Amino acid sequence: MTTFRVWAPKPQNVEIELNGRRRLPMNAADDGWWQIDVDEAGIRTDYAYIVDGSQPLPDPRSPWQPHGVHGASRVVDHEAFRWDDDGWQSGPLASAIIYELHVGTFTPEGTFDAAIEKLDHLVELGVTHVELMPVAAFPGSRGWGYDGVALSAPHHPYGGPDGLKALVNSCHRRGLAVILDVVYNHLGPDGNYLAMFGPYFTEHHKTSWGDAVNLDGAGSDEVRRFFIDNARMWLRDYHIDALRIDAVHALIDDSAVHFLEQLGAEVKALQGALGRHLALIAESDLNDPRVVRSLEMGGYGMDAQWSDDFHHALHVALTGEQEGYYADFNGLADLAAALQRAFVYNGRYSPFRQRRHGRPATGLPGYKFLGYIQNHDQIGNRAQGDRISHLVSPELAKIGAAIVLTAPFIPMLFQGEEWGASSPFQYFTNFDNTELGKAVSEGRRGEFAAFGWEPDEVPDPQSAETFQRSKLNWSELKEESHASLCDWHRQLIRLRRQIPALGTGPLDSVAVRYDESARWIVVDRGAAVVVCNLGADAQTIPSPKHGEISLASQEGVTLSEDGIHMPGESAAIVKIEE
């Protein structure tokens, strides 16, 4: 017997359709819920809901959508999968090396099973946490995952529920924790039927995607429950170790208890019940330290957040680009500020926003922030999806890696970054709705026309070729130039572990010196100093400390009483004598 329950306060009548044939009326329960017990329904039964005579609709809490986001849902028994990760505990975020990947482009096959075959590479590299871009079911066979509509159903073309469980199980078997990217600030436009069931959205708040999710209006108690139960489900039933919460600044909530605060408290309670370490990581554009302050300190209780200011400052220092939001950042001075304060914009006036932005992250340690030079957004939101290795020389790419992997933040790499993958990561979709697909393609071209791009230079998101171009070419690891960069990343990660001072820690212990005109920067981490010459010419960089070179990106780095002699575009880590 299976009990079917659905929250649908909007319709007057709700029926369930089983296996596309039999329809049964559901019984009204309290607070807008409908339910029915069906003796003959078991695992793999297909079902759909009919509200006030509508077409059959998928379950808002569907655990599996084998027929696509418009088709029937399927019953899943989460107890049936055979886990072998008893006693598993993820390592702390403070010591993490995170690797973000997109299942569809990580391998040629683009499935959970295929990703398992590449996990040993990540272990050898030194990765501790694998972060999966969203896997909740979305329209079509290919996409980034941020247009998900069946938020509890792993994308069927990737391998469905058992495929995701097998991937997580395999990660744990190799000592890798798993972070899942979840999207609660909006749903995709195609296949989103929530509004037919209840007040999931509100006109009182707007986001860039339209009406905001209803977190503080009439009926919001159950809407909040919907998303929090989703988070608990991933952590409990799929053994996920942490969630990355997309764009929390778009979770507009005027309640006395913010949605994130409630989520943080309930995940902490679940952690106690499961006896496993769990974590929440926010993507936030607010530059507000309350996001990552503890609940006891009046914060929202997120364990860490992405640090875009650090990314932007480092990107500008390496590339010199200052278009769009990069206009707010200026060379090594802002990179130094990011390394020492996390938020460059901590109440400072932002020319791009034309207002003051942020507040100081006073007292927060480095492990509250993720640092990176690449991620899916910062690559994929470029017109042609070009990576940092496409924009700068191999030597400058090594400098960027050195700064990321020795910064006081939790370092994060994006798939293929470690070997300077030649494949771009472009924006791609697969909407079956012809008008929607056309609008997305035209919108993408129009967006970049303002930056001087010709329409035919902007890849069509709907084209299968755009998706195929974005797949990693693993054979590149056999080529010397790619293998050399991969080895550089591997050595940096190893050195970060060998010298504890290079890990996360208090930001006020980081000392930075730089020369904007000579283009060098020295980051003093106490027991080690990171020295980078971003200039094209060799130069001697003054150093008040003495030690031995532990790692250098080029030959010719030498120490003397005058300082550190550096070839052009080189980086070195100097272990300080005690």
N, C-alpha and C positions, 0 to 999 in steps of 0.2 A: 504493500500500500504506500502511496505517496500523497503527502499533503501539499496542495498548491495554495499559495497565499499571494495576494497582490494588493498594494495600496492604490486605490483608485477612488478618491472622494468626489471626483468630477462627474462620472457617468451615473446614470440611474440603474443601469443593468449591466452585468458582466457575465460572460459565458467563457468556458474553456473548450478549446477544440483539441482533440487528441488524435495524433497521427494523421491529421488532415481529413478525418472522417467523422468521428463521433463528437457531438457537442453536448455539453452539460451546463445547466445554470449553476452559477456560484452563489454562495450564501453570504449575505451582508453581515459583517461583524462590526465591532466598535471602531470608532475613529477613522472611518473611511476604508477599512480593510475588507477584502472579500476572500473567502477560502472554500475549499472542497477537498474531501478525502476520496481518492480513487483507488479501489482495490487492485485493479489490473494494471495500473501504471507503475512501471519500475524504471531501472536504469536504462538509458538510451530511448526512453519514450519521448517522442516529439510532441510539443504542445504550443498553443498560442492562445491569446486572449481576444475576445470580441467585446468591445465596449459600445453599448447603445447601438448594436447592429453594424458596427464598423467591419472593415476587412480584418482578417486575423492578424494580430499584432504580436511581436516578440515580447517576452517577459522583460520588464524594466531591470530585473535582477537576474536575467538569464545567465546560467553558468556556461553555456555552449551555444554557438550559432553556426552549426555545420552547413546551413543553407544560405549563408550570408546574412547581412544585418537586417534585411527585409523579411527573411524567412522565419520558420518556426524555431522555437528554442528546444533544447534537449536536456533531459534530466541527467545529472551527474552525481555519482556517489563518491564523495571525496575520501571515504574510508577505504575504497577499493584499491587505490594505488599503493604499491609496496615500497615504502621509503626504507633506506638503510643509513640514515643520518642521525640515528639515536645518539644523544649526547653532544650533538654539534653545537658549537658556540662561535659566532662571528667574532673576529678581532675588533678592538675598539676603533672608532673613526679616527682617533688621534694618531694612529699608526698606519692608516690606510693608504694604499695606492689604488686609485679608482680608475677603471677603464670603461668608458662609455661606448656602447655599441648598438647598432641598428640591426635587428635580426635579419631583415630582408636583404641587406647588402653586405653583411659581415662575411658571408660565404657565397659561392656561386649558386648553391641550392636555395639559400635564403630561408632555412628552417631551424627550429630548435635543435633537431637531431644533428644537423650539419654543424651548428655552432659548437656542439659538444666535442667534435673532432678537433677544434682549434684551441681548446682550453689549456692543453699542455703548453702551448706557446705562451699563454698569459702567465702561467705559473713560472716558467723559465724566465720570463721578463721581470718578474718580481711583483706582479699585480696581486692585490689582496681582495679587492671588491670589484665585481662585474656589475656595471649599471646598464640595464636594458631600457632603451627607449620604449615608449608605450606599446604594449602588446594587446590592449583591450580591442575587441573587434571593431573594425572600421570598414567603410564602403570599399568595394573592389579588392583586388589581390595585392596591391602595392600602395604604400604611402608611409609617411613619417609616423603615423599613429596618433597625432594630435587632433584628428577628426573622429576619434572613437565615439561610439554611441551605445554599444553593449559593454558597459564598464566592468562587468564581472566575468566576461567570456574571453579567454585567450583567443587571439586571431586564428581562425581555422586554417588558412593557408600556411601558417607557421608551424602547425602541428597540434593545435587545440589544447585542451586541459592537460592531457597526459604528456604531450610533448613538452609543455612548460615545466611540469613536475619533473620530468626526466632530466631536463637541463639544470634545474636547481639542484636536484639530487646529485648530478655529476659534478657540479661546481663544489658542493659541500664535500664530496668524496675527495676532491683535490685541495681542499682547504681554502676555497674561494667563497666569500660571502656574495650575496646577490642583492642588488638595489633595483627596485622597479620604479620607473617613471610613471606617475599617475596624473590624470588631468581632471580636476574638479571645478575649474573656473568656467568651463563651457563644454558643450557637446558639439559634434559635427553637424552640419546642416542636412546631411543625407542619411535617412534612417533614424532620425531622432523623433521618437513618438511619445516622449515623456509628457508633453503638454496635454496629450489626450487622456492621460490618467489622472493628473493632479497639478497643483500649483508649483511645479518645479522651477519656474522662472518668474521674474518680476519685472514690471515696467518701471518700478521706482528707482532702479539702478541700471546703468548702462555700462557695457564694456565694448572693446573693439570688435567683439563678436556679436553684439546686439544686446537683447535683454539679459541681465545678469541672472545667475543662479540665485534662487530665493533662499537666502540664509537668515533673513530677519523679519519676513512678513508673515501674513496669515498662512498657516499650514507649514511653516518652515521647520517645525520640530521634526516632522517625518522626512523632510528633504535633507536636513542635516544628518538624520539617522541613516538615510540612504547612502550618503557618501562615507560616513564613518564606518558603517557596516562593511562597505566595500574595502576600505583600508584594512579593517580587521580580517576580512576574508583572505586577502592576499598574504598577510603575515601568518595567519593560522593555517589555512588549507593548502597553500602553496609553499610554505616554509620560507617565504621571502624574509630577508634580514632587515631591510630598510626600504623606505619609500622616498622618492624624490617628488615633491609636490610642485607641479607646474604653476608658474606665474601667480604666486599667492597674492600679489598686489591687485589681482582681478577678482579675488574673493571678497566682495564688498559686503561688510557685515557691521551693522550699527548696534548689534546686541551688546548687552552688558558683558556677556562671556563670548568672546570672538570664536568663530568656528575653529580656528587653528588651536586655540587654547583648549577647547573641548576635545579636539582630535588628539592633541598632545597628552592630555590627562588619560584618555581612554587607551591609547597605545601603551602608556606606562603601566596601566592596570593589566593590560593583556600580557605585557612583558613579564609581570609577576606571576600571572597564571600559567604561562607557558614555560617559564624558567629559561628563556632565551633572551639574549641581548637584541633589542629592536631599536631602530633609529628613524628619525624623520629629518629630511633635508629639504629646505625650501629654495625655490627660485624666486627671488624678490628683487624688484626694482625700486624698493622704498628707501634703501640705505638707512633702515631703522633697526637699531640693535635690539629692540623689543622682540623682533621675530625670533632671535636665538637666545634671548635671556630665559632663564628657567621660570617655571610657573611660580615658584616660591618668591622670585624676584619681580613678579608682576609682568613677566614676559609671556610669549605664546608657547614656549616650550619646545621649539624646534631645536634639534641637536646641532645643525649646521646650516649654512646657506651658500649658494654659489656667489662668487665674488667677481662681478662683472667689472668693477672699477680696476681691479688688478689686471684683468684681461685687457681692457681697453688701453690702460697705460702701457703695458708691455707691448701690445700690438703696435701702438703708435711709435714707441721707441725703436722697434725693429723695422717697421715699414715706412714710417714717415707719413702714412695716410692720415688725413684729418677731415674726411668727408662725413656727413651725417653726424651721428652721436660721437664719433671720434674727434669732432671739432672741440669738444670739451677737454681734451687731454693734450699735454704739451711735454713731450720728451722725457728725459730722465728724472726731472724734478717730480713729476707725478708718479712715476714708477717708484721712486724712493718713498713718496708719501703712502702709496698703496702697501708697500712692504712693511711699513712701520705702523700704519693706522687702519689698514684694510679699506676703509672708505676714503677715497680722495674727496668725494663730495659729502662732507660731514657738516653741512650748514653753509657751505660755500655757494656763491652764485654760479649757476650753470647757464652759460650762453645758449646752449642748445635748447634747454627747457625755458629759458628766459625767466628764471626765478631761482631762489635759493633751494637747495636740495639736500636732504639727509640730515643726520645728526651724528656726533662722535660715537665711536664704538668703544668708549672708555672702559677699560678693565676686562675686555673680552680677549681670550687667548686665540692663537692662530688656528686651533683645531675647530673653531666655530665657522671657519670659512673654507670653501674649496677654491683652489687656485689652478688656472689652466691658461694655455695660449690657444687652444682649440676646443670647440664643442659643436654639437650639431647646429645650433643657432648661428654661431659666429662664422661657420663655414657656409652652411646651407642658405643663409639669408643674404649671401652675396649673389650677384647676378649669375655667375657661372660656377658657384660652389667651390671656389679655389681655396686650397689649404695654405697654411703659412709657408710650407715648403715650395709652393708655387709662386710665392710673392717675394721671397728673400733667398739669398744664397744658402747653400748647405751649411756654411760656417755660422751664419746668423741664426739658422734654425737650431743649431746645436747650442748657441748662446741662450735662445729662448727656452730650450729644454732644461739647460742648467739652472736658469733662474726659477723655473717652475718647480723643479724637483729638489731644489735646496731652499725654497721659500718656507716661511713659517706656517703655511697653510696646508690643508690636505690636498695633495696633488691629484689632478685628474687628466688622463689622456683620452683622446678620441680615436676610435678605431683606425688603425693604419698610420697614426701619427708617429709611432715609434720607428717606422722605417721610411717615413717620407713618402707615403703612398702616392702614386701618380694619379690615381682615380680621384675625381672631385667628389664632393657630396652635395648633390643638387636637390632642389625641391621637386618632389614628384608626387603625383596623385593618380587615382584610377577610378574617377567617378563615372558610374554608369549613366547617371542623369546627364544627358547631352547638353542641356542649357547650363547646368552648374559647371560641367567640365569646361565649356567654352568661356564662361565668366572667369573661372580660375586662370585659364591660359591668358586671356586678354588682360586680366588684372595684374598678372605677373609682368607682362610686357610693359604695361602702363606705369607700373611702380618704378621700373628701372629706366624708363624713357626720361624721367626727370633728372637722372644722373648722367644722361648723355649716351645711353646704350641704344643701339639700333634694335628694332624688334626681332630681327632674325638672329641677333647675337645672344638673345635671352632664351635658354632652353625651355621648351614647352613642357610644363609639369605633367600634362596628360600623355605625353609620348612615352612609350615603353623604352625607347632609346635613352631617355633621360635617366630612367631607373637603372638600366643596364650599365650606363657609364659610371654610375655611383658605386658599383660593386667593387670590393677589394680584389686586387690581383695578387694572390699570395705567392705566386712564382717570383715576384720581385725580390723576395727575401734572399734569393740565391744570387742576386746581383751585388757586386762589391759595394757600390755606393749606398744602396739601401741597407745592406747588412752592416755596414760601418755605422750608420746612424742608429740602427737598432741596438748595436753593441754599446754605443754611447749612452743610450737610455738605460740599458741594463746595468752599466757600470755606475751611473748616477743613482739609480735606485739602490744598488748594493751599498754605495758609499753613504747614502742617507741612513741606512740601517746601521752601518758600522760606526758612524759618528752621530750619537744621539742629539748633539747640538743642532744638527741640520734638520731635525724633525719639527713638528709643530711645537709651539711654545708661546710664552708671553710676547706680545708684540713690542712692548717697551724695552725688551732686551735686544732688539734688532737695531744695529747701527748701520747707516748707509752714507757713503761718500760718493760723489760723482763730479764729473766735469762735463758740462753740456757741450762746450765747444770741442773738446778733445774726444768726446763720446766714449767715456769709460765710466764704469760704476763698480763700486766695491761694497759688498754686503757682508758685514761682520756678524757672524753668528756665535761668537765667543770662542769655542774650541776649533772653529774653522772659518775661513774667509773665502767668499766667492768673488772672483775677480773677472770682469768681463771687459774686453776691448771691442766696442762696437764700431770703431773707426776702421777705415780701409788700410791704414798704415800702421807699422809696428811702432810701439811706444813703451816707455817705462812708466809704470803706474806706481806712485808712492804708496808705501804700506808701512804703517807704524808697528806692525807685528811681524814676527819672524817664525818660520816653521818649515815644513817640507811640502812639496807638491804631491798631492794624493791623486789628482786626476787632471788632465789637460786635453783640450779638444784638438790641439795641434802640437806638432813638435816645435821646439824653439822657445818654450816658456821657461824662463830661468829666474832665479832669485839672486838678489845682490843687496848690498847695504843701501843702495839708492831706491830699491823697490822691486817690482816684479816686471821683467821685460816680457812683453806680449806681442806676438805677431798680429797683424791686422785680422780683425774679426775672429777672435779666439776667446776661450773661457778656461778658467782653471779653478780648482778647489785646493786651497792651501790649508793643511792641518797645522794648527798653531802649537808650538812647543810649550810644554807646561813649565 
